[in-house]
């Protein structure tokens, strides 16, 4: 079985993300040939991708904290019911 370090997995994810962004750039250029001459398109798409990933990551962290908090409140409420029930 292949075992990868955290750094290796992160590097593979970065390669995959760059390949995805390049595919988006190619699709955009196919749809609008004027974009082929835009020297900043790749870097702008990459920055947009990273910003979207950060936003999604932050939103997921908030959701997980909220979900864990709700679960903890439900668990403590349930145990109170059983203790007094």
ChimeraX attribute file (.defattr): number of C-alpha atoms within 10 A of each C-alpha:
attribute: neighborCount
match mode: 1-to-1
recipient: residues
	/A:1	3
	/A:2	3
	/A:3	7
	/A:4	9
	/A:5	8
	/A:6	9
	/A:7	9
	/A:8	11
	/A:9	12
	/A:10	12
	/A:11	12
	/A:12	12
	/A:13	12
	/A:14	12
	/A:15	12
	/A:16	12
	/A:17	15
	/A:18	16
	/A:19	12
	/A:20	14
	/A:21	19
	/A:22	16
	/A:23	12
	/A:24	14
	/A:25	18
	/A:26	16
	/A:27	12
	/A:28	15
	/A:29	16
	/A:30	12
	/A:31	10
	/A:32	10
	/A:33	12
	/A:34	10
	/A:35	15
	/A:36	13
	/A:37	9
	/A:38	10
	/A:39	9
	/A:40	9
	/A:41	16
	/A:42	16
	/A:43	11
	/A:44	11
	/A:45	16
	/A:46	17
	/A:47	13
	/A:48	13
	/A:49	16
	/A:50	13
	/A:51	12
	/A:52	12
	/A:53	12
	/A:54	12
	/A:55	12
	/A:56	12
	/A:57	12
	/A:58	12
	/A:59	12
	/A:60	12
	/A:61	12
	/A:62	12
	/A:63	12
	/A:64	12
	/A:65	12
	/A:66	12
	/A:67	12
	/A:68	12
	/A:69	12
	/A:70	12
	/A:71	12
	/A:72	12
	/A:73	12
	/A:74	12
	/A:75	12
	/A:76	12
	/A:77	12
	/A:78	12
	/A:79	12
	/A:80	11
	/A:81	10
	/A:82	9
	/A:83	8
	/A:84	6
	/A:85	7
